[in-house]
Amino acid sequence: MEKVCVLGAGSTKYGKLEDSITDITLQASVDAIESAGIESKDIKAGYISNVFGVADKQVHLGPVVMSNLGISDRPSLSIESACGSGSVSFREAYANVAAGFYDVALVAGVEKVTHTGTEWTTTYFSYCSDFFYEGQSGVSFPGLFASMARAYMNEFKATEEDFAQVAVKNHDNGLLNPKAHLRKKITVDDVMSSAVVASPLKLYDCCPFSDGASSVILCNEKFAKDHGANYIEVMGSGRGGSSAALQGREHLTTIPSTKIAAEAAFKMAGITPKDVDFAEVHDCFTIAEIVDIEDLGFFEKGKGVEAVREGQTKLNGQISINSSGGLKSKGHPIGATGVGQIVEVFDQLTGKAGERTVKNAKIGLTQNFGATGASCAVHIFQSV
Ligand SMILES: CC(C)(COP(=O)(O)OP(=O)(O)OC[C@H]1O[C@@H](n2cnc3c(N)ncnc32)[C@H](O)[C@@H]1OP(=O)(O)O)[C@@H](O)C(=O)NCCC(=O)NCCS
């Protein structure tokens, strides 16, 4: 297998955006191409992730994005894997570059939903659950993650204030990210007094609905050395699965797909969780971040909540978790999120993270899952 590098990265701001789904994908992709110091004609294939293109009247985004970049003759793949679509696209591009099919590939992720309003977006998103058992019974994602939160509280004596601290930390980080959706300082009291969405989760325990697009350029090592002053290497890539419906899982306080994906990625990278300096994890709800950092092996089961209480996951704490602001503050445009996490790792490891820089960081990890973790991908990167 060829060694695979990330040569460039770009992102729109996340939030409520006016431009069309195709325009924002183009903006992020042009940024990534410029950041890589290449031309669009250097790209041999495109992997485009999106979930509800139908909301902005455009599906089959692969060929549309390639056409807009002036490379309509190149193959593309339009990929949907719920909120984990972005990392699955990255994995497909990674596998094809590693296998030697292409020397350079574009990964772009996008979502444009806020114009449909909360009721419609909640309905659309519920189609990503196991709809027969969950969505059609009226359980939406806040409700499903609330079940996980209750189980975690019962098993590990965690409190709602503990969950609130995850939100406070991620909003603090998001304040330092000019592209974040919710750039607002909040306190534990703000979280505790915000509206209940699905008990015990309140407004500030939830990620928002966001629009946004993120893109990265992957290439083999030879191309990176010939073209890139600033690139990072992919050390490990892993994917895993879990029962689509929560009722099919043995425990609600762990996400099996994360553990499977992480084990594969760490094995490929030849490192352990202790070697990781920072991570972008899937904090769609505050409880998810606590479960993630345990499943990834950063903390023992049941100890993630203590780490949060002690501030170990703050920027430049023992391990910086979600320096970008995470889904909670940076935002969650679901088809873009997994790619956006890799943009953050690229920025961190190439000295472009500004005020939110993780000091002396050499190794960064991304973890992005679909739905309640039915599918997951983990990637590990190192600076060169
Ligand atoms: C939490 C949620 C229900 C809030 O929706 P809503 O009540 O319709 O909120 P609105 O969009 O009307 O926004 C009302 C205010 O709250 C803010 N807001 C919205 N969502 C927010 C969030 N998640 N966190 C903090 N503030 C939020 C808005 O900015 C707005 O503030 P303003 O009045 O100062 O402009 C919705 O964001 C949600 O369902 N989030 C989860 C998304 C999800 O499930 N994603 C998939 C994960 S698997």
The ligand as an ORCA input file, in Angstrom:
! r2SCAN-3c Opt
* xyz 0 1
  C     -31.789     21.396     20.065
  C     -32.739     21.736     18.951
  C     -34.042     20.944     19.145
  C     -33.033     23.225     18.982
  O     -33.920     23.536     17.964
  P     -34.939     24.775     18.099
  O     -35.536     24.746     19.466
  O     -35.865     24.744     16.942
  O     -33.991     25.998     18.046
  P     -34.033     27.193     17.004
  O     -33.384     26.757     15.741
  O     -35.436     27.747     16.932
  O     -33.106     28.244     17.723
  C     -33.531     28.931     18.900
  C     -32.311     29.565     19.526
  O     -31.479     28.530     20.102
  C     -30.203     28.533     19.465
  N     -29.870     27.128     19.251
  C     -30.439     26.263     18.400
  N     -29.906     25.041     18.558
  C     -28.974     25.164     19.531
  C     -28.096     24.258     20.134
  N     -28.095     22.979     19.761
  N     -27.263     24.697     21.103
  C     -27.295     25.991     21.490
  N     -28.123     26.925     20.932
  C     -28.944     26.492     19.973
  C     -30.365     29.267     18.167
  O     -29.156     29.891     17.758
  C     -31.430     30.287     18.541
  O     -30.815     31.340     19.244
  P     -31.274     32.855     19.024
  O     -32.725     32.868     19.441
  O     -30.362     33.635     19.926
  O     -31.090     33.112     17.566
  C     -32.108     21.361     17.590
  O     -30.949     22.162     17.392
  C     -31.737     19.890     17.521
  O     -32.581     19.023     17.356
  N     -30.438     19.562     17.583
  C     -29.963     18.203     17.419
  C     -29.636     17.926     15.959
  C     -29.422     16.479     15.702
  O     -30.124     15.615     16.195
  N     -28.425     16.151     14.883
  C     -28.086     14.790     14.579
  C     -27.280     14.247     15.682
  S     -27.129     12.505     15.636
*
